[in-house]
Every structure is written in C-alpha cells, then in structure tokens.
Amino acid sequence: MLRIVEPEWLDDLPVTDPRAVHSRHDLRRLNAVMGNARFISSALSKANFHVWGRCILDLGGGDGRFLLRVARKLRASNIDAFVVDRLNILDKETAREFESICWRTKTIIGGVFEVLEQMATQPGTAVISNLFLHHLADDPLRRLLALIVARADLVVACEPRRAQLPMLASRLIGLIGCNDVTRHDAVVSVRAGFRNADLTHLLPATAGWTIEESSVGLFSHGFVCRRNAK
C-alpha cells in the first residue's frame, strides 16, 4: 500500500464549527480505543523520562487533553509542557488539571517548523507526537525529523498504521457514532500512515541514537528515538 498524503477536513474547519467539535470528541474516543496515550507514556517511562526529563513538547497537541492523559500515567513532576499547535484551544480547566500534577503547561501557537527553528536546545527535552506526523509528505517530514533530533533527547510518536486492518476499521467507525468529518479523515489518515521502518528511513544520520519502530496494537504505528547516554 503506497503512502498517500491528502488534506483532512478537520484541519480546515473553524474551531467552533459543530462538526469540528464533534470530530475532536470522536478523536478522543478513538485515541482511547487505539491505546496511543498508553504507548507514549510507556515509552517515556521505559526511557526513564521521570528521572531526567525537564521539558516535553507535544507537536500538534490541540486542546492538550491527550498530553494530560500521558502526564497522568507518568511519575514525572515539575515538568514544563508545551502544546505546539496552530490553534489555542487549551482551556483553563485543562491547565488547572496539569497544575494539580505539578506540570506547567503553555500553548505555543504556530507551525511546528517555525517553533522548532526558534527553539533553543534544552537538556532533558522529549518531543511527542500523536496522530500528527502523517499529515506531512516525505520531504517536509524528513526536514521536521531533522529539526526534532537536533533539539531533543527523546522522540516518541504514535501514528496510524498503513495496513489493511486499520483501513477496514477506519471505514467502520461510523458504527460508533463518528461524524462525517472523522469518517473522512480516518480513511485519509490510514493512507498517509506508516509501516515497517518508514520513519527511520527519513531520519538524518542517527549515530548515537537508539531507534525502535514497529506496529502498536491493532491499528497504530509506534516510533521511539532515544539519544544514547554519553
């Protein structure tokens, strides 16, 4: 199955559009079914982020609810967490919930390329991505990964898996009440997803890094890139 990147409807809808609101709710449910927060929190724990971590960036993190689920599963505290997104939809209640677990959270509004290019390297930084990298074609994705590994000690991504079973499932999500936006975008996401070592092949030279890339559960594709201790 060739990788095909196409526009997703949710990206072009106004934030307050009822169909967009419904679709974001759908995505929270689908994330729970796919177990993406569990995978990312497990990868962070395995890399001992709770010991050395100081900062975490969630690329395309939207309303911050996914990052909050990840944070609750970790033992880390006193973390500076940044939600990088084109929109500022992290509400006050979500920010308060982060504060309750000693995470300081801020939305950085802008494109991921501009944000990373302006970001100074900070030791103890992890970058996570949930259902975001697949929006990019190979060339911009190669550029983005180069920016990330130059600034982070750990990269963890959970993306759609490009395979027949996820494609079949994406065509059936209307059965659990997902709206037309989510139904369209789910199929598009699987077509743009990853398999085997797709992301590894797009990385720059990675001497000094440990890379793990494989399927996760029934529908997802996981990628972990960890800088080796000196």
N, C-alpha and C positions, 0 to 999 in steps of 0.2 A: 504494500500500500504506500504510494508516494505521499510525501508530506506536502499539503496544500494549505497556504495561509490566506484566509478570506476575512473581510470585516465582520464583526459581531454586532448585532443590533443594540445591545445594552450600552456599548461604548458611545453611541450617537444619540441616545435618549437623554432629555433633561433629567436632572437628579430627582425632581419631584413628580415626574410623569408616573401615573399609577402603574403602568406596565413595568417601568423600571423598578419601582418599589417592590412590586410583586416578584420580579425576577431576582432581586437581591435576596429576598426571603427564600426563594427557591434554592439559590446557591448555598445558603447556609445549611439547608436541609441536605443538599447533595454532598456538601463537604463532610457532613456527619456520616452519611452513608459510605462515602469513599474512605473515611478514616484519615484524611490528609493531616489534620492537626495532630493526630496521634503519631503519624510517621515523622513529622517535622520535630515535634517535641522529643521523640525518642532519639532522633539523630543528634539533636543538641545535647541531650543527656549523655549519650554514648561518647561524644566529643568532650565531655566534662565542661560544657559551657558555664555551668553553675559555679565552677571554680575560677576560671579565668575571664569570663565574659564581663564586659563593661557596657557594650553598646550593641543594639540589634536594629537592622533596617529591614522593613517589610516592603518589598517592591510591589507597587500596585495594590497596596493593602486596604484600600477602600475605607470602610467605616471602622476598621480596627477590631472588629469582633473576632475575626479569625486569629489575629495575633493574641488577643486576650485569652482565647481558648488554649493556645500554645503556652502562654505565660503561666496559666493556672496549673499546667501539668509539670512545670519545671520547679526546681528548688532554688533557682536563682533569685536574687533580690538586689535592690539598689542598681537597677538597670535603666539606662537611657534608651528608650524605644522610639524609633521614628517610623511613621507610616508615610511612605512616599507614594503620592497619588496626584492625578490631575485635579481632583476634586477634594474639597474639605468637608467630609461627611462624618468625621469622628465626633460624636456628640458628647455633651458634658457628662452624662451618666456613664458612658464607656470610659471616659477619662478618670472619673472617680473610682471606677472598679479597678483600673490599673493602679491608682494611688493606694488602694487598700492592700495590694500585694507588693508595695514598695517599688513600683515601676513608674518612672517619669516618662510621659508619652507626649509626643508632638507630631502633628501632621506637617510634612514638608510638601507644599503644593508646587507641582511642576513635573516635567518629564524626567524619566529616570536617567537619561543620558546627561542632561544639564545638571541634575542634582549630584550625580556621582563625579562628574568632571570638576565640580566646585568643592567637593568634599575632601577635607584633609585626612590623611591616613591616621587612624587612631587605634593603638593596640587594643586587643580584646574585642574586635568587631566581628559580628556574624551577620550575614545577609541571607534572608529567607525570601522565598517566592512561592506563592500558591496560585496555581492556575493563571500565571501571568506570562511566563517566557514564551508560551506557544503563540502569543499574539504577534511575535516577531518572525520575519523571514530570516533565512540563514545568515545573510551578510550583516544586518544590524544586530542579530543575536550574537554573532561572533564578536562584534565590537563591544556589546554590552558585557559579555562574559570577561573580556579582557579588562574592562574598567573595574568589574567586581573583584576579580582575583588580585588586582593591584592594590586593593584597599581593604580587603577582609582576610581574616584568619580562618573563616569557615563559611561555606556556602551550602545551603540546603534548599532544594526545590522539589515541589511535588506538582506534577503536571498531568494532563490527560495522556493515556497510553494509546498509541495509534495501532489498533488491532481490531479484529472482527467482533469480539465480545463487547468491548466498550462501545463500538459503533452500534451494535444491536441494542444495547442498553440505552444509548442516547436517543434512539428512536422510540423508546417506550416510556420516557419519563412523564409524558402527559397522563399516564395512568395514575400517577401520584399527585396530580394537580398542578404540575408545572405549566406556566402560561406559554403563549406563542413565542415570546422573546427567548425564554430559556430553552424551549424545544429547538428553535433555530440554532441558537448559539452552542448548544450541546453537540450537535452534529458537526458544526464548523470547528469546534474545539478538538474533537477527536481527529478530524482530518489534519489539523495542524499540530497534533500531539507528537510524542516522541516514543522511540523504541530502541532496544539494543543499546548502542553507545553513541547515539546521535549527539548528545550534548558534549560528551567527552571529545568527540571529533572536532567540535567547534571551538574548543579551548585553545589559547595560545600555549606555548611551551610550558609544561607544568612540572618541571623538576622541582623537587621539594614539596610536592603535594601528594596526598593520598586520595584517590578518586574511586567512588563506588556509584555505579549506575545500574539500575535494574527495575523490573516491574514491582509494583507495590499493590498487594491485594488483587482484586479482580479488574480494576479499572484504571489504576494510576501508574505513573512512571516516576521513580524517585532518583534524585541526583544529590550526592554528597561529595563535596570537595574540601578537604581539610589540609591546612598548612602543617607540615611536619615540624615538630619541636626542634629547635636548634641545639 
